[in-house]
Amino acid sequence: MKALLIRELRLALRSGGGAGLGLAFFLIVVILVPFGVGPDPKILAQIAPGTLWIGALLACLLSLDRLFQTDSEDGTLDILALSPLPLEMLVAVKAFAHWLTTGLPLVIAAPVLAITLSLPTETYIWLIASLALGTPALSFIGAAGAAITVGVRRGGLLLSLLVLPLYIPTLIFGAKAAALASGGGDPMPALMLVAGLSLFTVALTPFAAAAALRSHLG
Amino acid sequence: MVLRGPNGAGKSTLLRVLAGLIPPLSGRIDLNGCGHKNRDDFQEMIAFAGHLDAIKPQLTVAENLRFWADLFGSNAFDQTMQDFRLVEISDRLSHTCSAGQKRRLGLARIAVTSRPLWLLDEPTVSLDTEITAQFTALIDQHCAAGGMALIATHIDLGLNSSTELYLEALTRKTLQSLPESDPFLKGDWT
């Protein structure tokens, strides 16, 4: 299990891996928003939580379609299926590695980018909390989607169509938590829902993804 | 045991079925008294090498094999690196290796897993004669130690003792006589 995690991280960080891609995309989207919307701090502060969340969500989606596809193409998936590690565990480890290389950098970069969107400083902690609790759900739902579309060449489009509707609850509550905090409301209920969603998907999607992978192998 | 037959006869498919990667349409597979439905225990006994070598091009040769050794909980890493003459290329990135070197790395994975049944699909493709002979000796050694190997191949490996299984090419008629597996086409769900 540790071997697999180390390998995943190593692959993501070597050339051709997806680690920098999501972060770069996130930076570009968020930095472009003030140019498009105009420099009014009031408007920017109002749309900041939503923008940051949408940026994070799309950045997550960007590297997902390769999650199982490279392993399927070079035959690694066959061997992993025969390994002592159950497929469910394999999915969980891969999704976790995806979060470490894509979700976690976004969480760290978000407060820096929030400055460019003039988000009130006291809201940062809530923004970080909502992203930190919500992005695991993005990686794990995405892993299930990636497992279902693993046999489809250029399955990115199908993956987005499958996964985006499932991302919406996380997006709504995640952005709401940060928006409530900046608007002076109580962000706790929304934050709890985000955490609940993440726990729910972390517990369930590995089984769905493993079932999808098995039917792909057969 | 050596598996022979023309292209498209179903050698690779048979190996994948035996590895438990594809469920059989009918019948059952028993391995040391363990049925294929008991998937975890069944697959614990199998080392499979298909057409693809399951190598990550961005990792070095040693990193690739080390990963499989760790995943399968094996301590034969150093020995296998020597057996397959991978030591001298251990620090090379795999995508710079030749086809034969990649194949050697792919087969080294089989040896490192230390499982009783080896399922090998065209293992000697792009190997030179010397390595082929060494690998054949390794298969003999594995079988002498109580292991089993089922090899789909077109060349004569010169194994010590082996039985041959010949698969006929499927004709249209045999395909039609196969049991229909799709419940929609069978009309079960209408």
Interface residues (C-beta under 8 A of the other chain):
Chain A: K2 A3 L4 I6 R7 R10 L11 R14 S15 G16 G17 E73 D74 G75 T76 D78 I79 L80 A81 L82 S83 P84 L85 P86 L217 G218
Chain B: R16 A19 G20 L21 I22 P23 D40 Q43 E44 I46 A47 F48 G50 H51 L52 D53 A54 I55 K56 P57 Q58 L59 E63 R66 F67 W68 D70 L71 F72 G73 R109
